[in-house]
Amino acid sequence: MKLNPKTIKTIYHILTILSLVVCLAFFIYGIQTKLFYSEEALEAFLDPFGIWAPSSLSFFNLYRWSSL
């Protein structure tokens, strides 16, 4: 299946908007739960990810910056 450039561009725009919405929702969640106010709170948030916590944080940062 070959997609034309207009369809690819539309998909890209939808994914960009979706990623911005997810980042905004996480930002609002972080502010409301004071997640960003201390290292302990951020550590408690990432602790359930276990060994994948550094990768999860890195992925989130990449995801966030790729949507800009």
Secondary structure, DSSP 8 states (H G I E B T S, - for coil): ----HHHHHHHHHHHHHHHHHHHHHHHHHHHHTTTTS-HHHHHHHHGGGGGGHHHHHHHHHHHHHHT-
